[in-house]
Amino acid sequence: MDLVFKCPHCEQQLEVDAGGAGSSLQCPSCMNTITVPNQESTPPPPAAPPPPPKAPEPKHFSVPVHETVSDPLIQKANRPLDVVAKDGDKKMRIRTFKRSDCLEVGRDRFDEKVSEFLEQVGQVNIVSINTINYSAIDMATHNKLEDYGVLVVFKG
């Protein structure tokens, strides 16, 4: 049976074979020389149950309320161009040209078609011309195709 006791200097719990009772040894924790107590004087280690866990403290949250708000915290998004186009005299329109749609039997007519459209609309009515790049999957070969085009915003 082993003797279990605490170092009188640092309270480190130690365990020694019962045959070592009364001998001197060095505490591995504090390095002080201590005498191993006899079996009769060694009280059994306490087997106290661990304390019950504390109940969690309830949390009380509150949301701040502002009485006067001068500026809205969330801005309303701009209306989409198709909605603007439906309003009275402000008719904004969009036309998209994809280069792949302008290919005819070995001939690329992308520039011609875009130029013809821009002439029809007129420079005064053009709001913006934006380039677009996109990828598509060719259904026949399952290859990824990279292509480009333009998006024209105009009044009309």
Helices and strands as residue ranges (DSSP letters): E 2-6, E 13-17, G 18-20, E 24-26, E 33-35, H 81-86, E 92-98, G 99-102, E 103-104, E 107-108, H 110-121, G 123-125, E 126-137, E 144-155
